[in-house]
């Protein structure tokens, strides 16, 4: 059973293009294994699905697992989200894109 966060906080976005039931089920199963990670929201688009996750590190490792198990290309990018007021460190959000080969 996948845990969905009540708040909309997320650190990473996992994009699956195009939508594939087998890849989606694999992702859900991996998220279920990890107790500390949950889904903030899912957005279904005509070209695929976006899954917003609570952990950057997990999203990156999940991308590598998907690439290992399915044929396709993996792209990872980051964008500046904010700057921490206490430490002045930059806080990034990560986007992991998996494009399944047809």
PyMOL commands that set and color helices and strands:
alter all, ss='L'
color gray80, all
select helices_A, chain A and resi 21-33+56-69
alter helices_A, ss='H'
color red, helices_A
select strands_A, chain A and resi 12-17+39-45+48-53+72-83+90-100
alter strands_A, ss='S'
color yellow, strands_A
deselect
rebuild
show_as cartoon
